[in-house]
Amino acid sequence: MSFFISPAYAEAAGAAGEMDPGFFNIIFLLGFGLIFYFFMWRPQAKRAKEHKALINDLAKGDEVLTAGGILGKVVKLNDDYVVLEVSAGTELTFQKVHVAAVLPKGTLKSI
């Protein structure tokens, strides 16, 4: 019975207008890498650089906000720690990396 069925042959490879699947995968991975770089890695590196500059520029008398939301005035500094006066006579010690922002002078009027 098989002599009534004509054989089917595959079309010739490399027809015009088709891309190689391996080449398409490489383009896809490169595109994904560029998206990852521009939307995730680059902005994070920029924020880390700005935070490092903020930490290095801390000085005695600066008014700061910590990552925990505590406001205070810098009383003492050393390489890794900062001592903040949060109210009259109350001093707290924090790691420098937990300083989130430097506030404008005069923000803390009660200290």
N, C-alpha and C positions, 0 to 999 in steps of 0.2 A: 504494500500500500504506500510505502514511502516514496515510490517513484512518481506519485502524483503531486508531491509537495516540492516546490522549487526551493533550492538552497538560498539562504539569506546571507549576504556578505556585508561586512562592516564598511562604513564610509572611509575614505582615505584620510589619514591623519594630517593635521596641519592645514585644515581648510581656512580660507581667507576670512579674517574677522574674528577668529577665536584666539583666546589667550591661553598660554600654558598654565595649568593649575598651580604649579610650583612658583611661577613668577607672580601670580595673583596673590598667593600666600605671603610672599616676601613683601609685596607692596602693602598688603593689609597689616602686617606686623610693623612695618616702618611707620605707617599712618597711626597705628595705635601707640607706638613709642613716642611720636611727636605730640600727640594729644596728651599723653601722660606727662611729658616734660613741661609743656606750656600751661597746663591746667592744674598740675599738682606739685611737681618738684620745684619748679622755678619760683612760684609764689611763696612756698614754704621756706626755701632758702633765703629769699628776700626778707621775710619776717624774722628768721633766725639771725640774719646779719643786723637788722635794725635793733633787735632785742639785745644782742651782744654789745652794740654801740651804746645803747641806753645804760646797760650795766656798767660799762667801762667809764661812762661820763658821770656817774653818781658822785655827788660831793656832799660834804657836811652842810646841813641847812636846807637841803632839797626836801620838798614835800612830795611824798610818793603814795601810790596805791599798790597794795600787794595782790597776789593772785587770789587770796582768800577774801579780798574786799576790805582789808583794814587800811585806814588812812593814818599816816604818821609823818613825822619830820625826822630826817636822818640826823642821828647824834654822833654815832661812831661808825667807822668803816674799817674793814680789813680785807684780805684777799677773797675770802669766801662768804663772810657774814656782814650783815648790816644791822645796827641797833637803831630802832625807831622809837621815838617818844610819841605815844598814842594819846596821852593826856598828861596833865601836869604831874610830874613825878613818876609816871608809869612808862617803863621802857620794855620793849620786846625785841628779842633777837630773831632775825630771819636769815635764811640763805639768800644771797644776792639774786640768784636766779628766779626767786619768787616775787621780785619786784616787777609789776606789770606795767606801770606808767609813772612818769614824773608829772606832777600837777603844777599848774601855774603858781607862782609865788603869791601868797596871801590867801590861798584857798582855805587853809586851816587857821582860823583866827583865834580859836580858843586855846591853842597850845602856845 
